[in-house]
Amino acid sequence: MDRWLGKSGLKVSRLCFGSLTLGPLQAGLPLTAGAALLRTAFEAGVNFVDTAQIYGTYPYIREALRGFAGDVVIASKAYAYSAAQMAAAVEEARRELNRDVVEIFLLHEQESALTFAGHRAAWEYLLALKQKGTIKAVGISTHAVAGVRAATADPDLDVVHPLINMAGLGIIDGTVAEMTTAIAAAYTAGKGIYGMKVLGGGNLFAQAPEALAWALDQPHLHAIAVGMQNERELAANLAFFQSREVAPGVWREVRRRKRRLLIEEWCTGCGRCVTVCPQGALGLVDSRAVVKAGSCVLCGYCSRVCRDFCIKVV
């Protein structure tokens, strides 16, 4: 069942297709395969897709939308600090998606009121584009309780995309209870809320039915972004979100699936990945990047700064 995304004026499916998993930061699916999976989701009633400037998934979405008659809400994001950087990011999205209007545009990974303030010029540019109608709703994505609180306090902000899962994996400054409380306050303030990492970046695959059920039971999430890489995962999520029975064999396959952050042997230990990891999940040992057990949520953001292309989620 579709829901209004807060006071944004946008109506979205409860299941949002998280496209990060399709692109070069993760599966690197061929364009035709990734686009076909998205198109199958759209035709099954999923009308909400999450992407970002760094994901490299605009071509998949553009191809999936080719000839599709239904309405699809696209949410994208950028790390921009200045108006010029945000202008470039939005124009890239419009061009690569072949759309005049991008429904939702977010500042990527805002973790507190302080970091939000550091992006003020980019934020004001987004607000100007919303006034022009180039963007319909603006907001932030965040892995932090403080980020959700900062979003709630801004009357011009429409949408919050927070990290939330039953185990609290990836919340960088608090507990599950603190995050759900902050999300509830944002919801009450009229913000549209769509959650991310409800499977803990893949770390909760062994508990997938329980983790998804927990997320769907959260009353203050209008939608939930879930990454998918194949038709079986899509079918399972469609059934689960529609309260239909999922075949036991599908859950067994999901539980068996193991994903990890691979750091190739040619890593030179430059440390760039360590500095950008929002979870503090990377370190340097013997001049080589290593993953700290239990800390990585498999977002793949570290791979975007690796000059030697030696990091990937597999």
Secondary structure as UniProt FT lines:
FT   STRAND          3..4
FT   TURN            6..7
FT   STRAND          11..12
FT   STRAND          15..18
FT   HELIX           19..22
FT   TURN            24..27
FT   HELIX           31..43
FT   TURN            44..45
FT   STRAND          48..50
FT   TURN            53..55
FT   HELIX           58..65
FT   TURN            66..67
FT   STRAND          73..78
FT   HELIX           83..97
FT   STRAND          102..107
FT   HELIX           113..118
FT   HELIX           120..132
FT   STRAND          135..142
FT   HELIX           145..153
FT   TURN            155..156
FT   STRAND          159..163
FT   TURN            166..167
FT   TURN            169..170
FT   HELIX           176..188
FT   TURN            189..190
FT   STRAND          192..196
FT   TURN            198..199
FT   HELIX           200..202
FT   TURN            203..204
FT   HELIX           205..207
FT   HELIX           208..216
FT   TURN            219..220
FT   STRAND          223..227
FT   HELIX           231..241
FT   TURN            242..243
FT   HELIX           248..256
FT   STRAND          261..263
FT   TURN            265..266
FT   HELIX           272..276
FT   TURN            278..279
FT   STRAND          282..284
FT   STRAND          289..291
FT   TURN            293..295
FT   HELIX           301..305
FT   TURN            307..308
FT   STRAND          311..313
//
